[in-house]
Amino acid sequence: MSNDAASCNIGPQGRKVRRLLGVAMLVGAAGMAMVLDGAGLPRAVRGGLLVPFMFGFMGVFQAADATCVALAQQGMIDMDDGPVPLKDTYLKAVLARKVRGVWLKSLAASMVATVLAVMA
């Protein structure tokens, strides 16, 4: 999907915040994986890393796709000047497709990261 201004619902500042928080969450999840592995905890416990990995990848992919999942689901857009209602039905449909993509990419990436963390 294109990330031009016509198909985005967050501005540069929103993307920056999501990228920063996403990367921080991924680093934290990787750190937790090392601690849990070092503590010798069972693999089932390490499987719980799916949640922080999911949050981390959600932030990264929202930033990459310039699409905030929560804003899109509320029918809002925030181009760094505050949220406003989105009235364009075509853009709503485009954003709905992008939201599904963000969810699917985040889920796939977090599952891979979790499997790698569990198998380490």
SENUPA-958624 format. One record per residue (C-alpha): z, x, y negated; residue number from 0; residue in three letters. Coordinates in Angstrom, 1 decimal, decimal comma. Each point is the difference from the previous one (the first is absolute). Layout:
{{Z X Y} NUM 'ala'}
...
# end
This chain:
{{0,0 0,0 0,0} 0 'met'}
{{-0,7 1,1 -3,5} 1 'ser'}
{{2,9 1,0 -2,2} 2 'asn'}
{{-1,7 -0,7 -3,3} 3 'asp'}
{{1,9 -2,0 -2,6} 4 'ala'}
{{-1,8 -3,2 1,1} 5 'ala'}
{{1,7 0,0 3,4} 6 'ser'}
{{3,4 1,4 -0,8} 7 'cys'}
{{3,3 -1,8 -0,8} 8 'asn'}
{{2,0 3,0 -1,1} 9 'ile'}
{{-0,6 2,6 -2,7} 10 'gly'}
{{0,4 3,8 0,1} 11 'pro'}
{{3,8 -0,1 -0,6} 12 'gln'}
{{0,5 -2,5 2,8} 13 'gly'}
{{-2,1 2,2 2,3} 14 'arg'}
{{2,0 3,1 -1,0} 15 'lys'}
{{3,3 -1,7 0,8} 16 'val'}
{{-1,2 -1,3 3,4} 17 'arg'}
{{-1,4 3,4 0,9} 18 'arg'}
{{3,2 1,8 -0,9} 19 'leu'}
{{2,3 -2,4 1,8} 20 'leu'}
{{-2,3 -0,1 3,0} 21 'gly'}
{{-0,1 3,7 0,4} 22 'val'}
{{3,7 0,2 -0,6} 23 'ala'}
{{0,6 -2,6 2,8} 24 'met'}
{{-2,4 1,9 2,4} 25 'leu'}
{{1,9 3,3 -0,7} 26 'val'}
{{3,3 -1,8 0,6} 27 'gly'}
{{-1,3 -1,6 3,2} 28 'ala'}
{{-1,2 3,4 1,3} 29 'ala'}
{{3,4 1,5 -0,9} 30 'gly'}
{{1,7 -2,8 1,9} 31 'met'}
{{-2,3 0,6 3,0} 32 'ala'}
{{1,1 3,7 0,1} 33 'met'}
{{3,7 -0,9 -0,3} 34 'val'}
{{-0,2 -2,7 2,7} 35 'leu'}
{{-1,9 2,4 2,3} 36 'asp'}
{{2,5 2,8 -0,7} 37 'gly'}
{{2,9 -2,3 0,7} 38 'ala'}
{{-1,6 -0,8 3,4} 39 'gly'}
{{0,0 -3,7 -0,5} 40 'leu'}
{{-2,1 -2,1 2,4} 41 'pro'}
{{-3,6 -0,7 -0,7} 42 'arg'}
{{0,7 -3,7 -0,5} 43 'ala'}
{{2,2 0,8 -3,0} 44 'val'}
{{-2,7 2,2 -1,5} 45 'arg'}
{{-2,3 -2,9 0,3} 46 'gly'}
{{1,8 -1,5 -2,9} 47 'gly'}
{{-1,8 2,5 -2,2} 48 'leu'}
{{-2,9 -2,5 0,0} 49 'leu'}
{{1,7 -1,8 -2,9} 50 'val'}
{{0,3 2,9 -2,5} 51 'pro'}
{{-3,5 1,3 1,1} 52 'phe'}
{{-1,4 -3,5 -0,7} 53 'met'}
{{1,6 -0,1 -3,5} 54 'phe'}
{{-1,3 3,5 -0,7} 55 'gly'}
{{-3,6 -0,7 1,0} 56 'phe'}
{{0,1 -3,3 -1,8} 57 'met'}
{{0,7 1,8 -3,2} 58 'gly'}
{{-2,7 2,6 0,6} 59 'val'}
{{-2,6 -2,5 1,0} 60 'phe'}
{{0,8 -2,4 -2,9} 61 'gln'}
{{-0,5 2,9 -2,4} 62 'ala'}
{{-3,2 1,2 1,7} 63 'ala'}
{{-1,5 -3,6 0,0} 64 'asp'}
{{1,5 -0,8 -3,5} 65 'ala'}
{{1,3 -3,2 1,5} 66 'thr'}
{{3,6 -1,2 0,0} 67 'cys'}
{{0,6 -2,2 3,0} 68 'val'}
{{2,9 -2,0 -1,7} 69 'ala'}
{{-1,9 -0,6 -3,2} 70 'leu'}
{{-3,1 -1,1 1,9} 71 'ala'}
{{2,0 -2,5 2,1} 72 'gln'}
{{1,5 -1,4 -3,2} 73 'gln'}
{{-3,4 -0,3 -1,7} 74 'gly'}
{{0,9 2,5 -2,7} 75 'met'}
{{-1,5 3,2 -1,4} 76 'ile'}
{{1,8 2,8 -1,9} 77 'asp'}
{{-2,2 2,6 -1,7} 78 'met'}
{{3,0 1,7 -1,4} 79 'asp'}
{{0,6 -2,5 -2,8} 80 'asp'}
{{2,1 -2,5 2,0} 81 'gly'}
{{-0,9 -2,4 2,7} 82 'pro'}
{{-2,3 -2,9 -0,9} 83 'val'}
{{-1,4 -2,8 2,2} 84 'pro'}
{{-3,4 0,6 1,6} 85 'leu'}
{{-2,4 -2,8 -0,6} 86 'lys'}
{{-3,2 1,4 1,5} 87 'asp'}
{{-0,4 -1,5 3,5} 88 'thr'}
{{-2,6 2,6 1,0} 89 'tyr'}
{{2,4 2,9 -0,9} 90 'leu'}
{{2,8 -1,9 1,9} 91 'lys'}
{{-2,3 0,0 3,1} 92 'ala'}
{{-0,8 3,7 -0,4} 93 'val'}
{{3,7 0,9 -0,4} 94 'leu'}
{{0,9 -2,0 3,1} 95 'ala'}
{{-2,5 2,1 2,0} 96 'arg'}
{{1,5 3,2 -1,5} 97 'lys'}
{{3,5 -1,2 0,7} 98 'val'}
{{-0,9 -0,5 3,7} 99 'arg'}
{{-1,5 3,5 0,0} 100 'gly'}
{{3,2 1,5 -1,5} 101 'val'}
{{2,1 -1,8 2,6} 102 'trp'}
{{-2,2 1,1 2,9} 103 'leu'}
{{-0,4 3,6 -1,1} 104 'lys'}
{{3,8 0,2 -0,6} 105 'ser'}
{{0,8 -1,4 3,4} 106 'leu'}
{{-2,4 2,2 1,8} 107 'ala'}
{{1,1 3,2 -1,8} 108 'ala'}
{{3,7 -0,9 0,4} 109 'ser'}
{{-0,5 -0,6 3,7} 110 'met'}
{{-1,7 3,3 0,5} 111 'val'}
{{2,7 1,8 -2,0} 112 'ala'}
{{2,8 -1,7 2,0} 113 'thr'}
{{-1,6 0,8 3,3} 114 'val'}
{{-0,3 3,7 -1,1} 115 'leu'}
{{3,6 0,0 -1,1} 116 'ala'}
{{1,2 -1,6 3,2} 117 'val'}
{{-2,0 2,3 2,2} 118 'met'}
{{1,0 3,2 -1,8} 119 'ala'}
# end
